[in-house]
Amino acid sequence: MDRCIHLQQFAETQKKVLETHISQHKWFRGITDDNIAIRDFIKSFGGIMRTTYCLGCCPLRDECNLKKS
């Protein structure tokens, strides 16, 4: 498999993580604007969220070639 077919599920998972942690992230980084905080959160933790989803949550994680990249 050369492309992700679970982007919707990943996006939903990413949104839940973001909603859970954004207020703490804003406080910790001293950010008051929601949009700036969201961009900063994704820039800082987007890779970790992708890795976590792909290696631990994705139903096709054992057959996926993308998780190796």
Phi, psi and omega in degrees: 000125184253002176213151181284131177253007179242033181298322179297314180295320177297315180298320179295319178295315179299319179297318179297317178297315180300312180298325181290324191247356188295322181294321176293321179297316179300314180296312183298319182271355180070035181257134179255333182276127182300316182294320177295319180296318179296314178300317181294319179298313181293320177298319183282322190236001181301318179296320178294319179296318179298312180299316180298315179296310186295321183274335187241335188248326186298130180294341179254021186301332181282337181256357190277131175274337184291327183295342179279346182267000000 
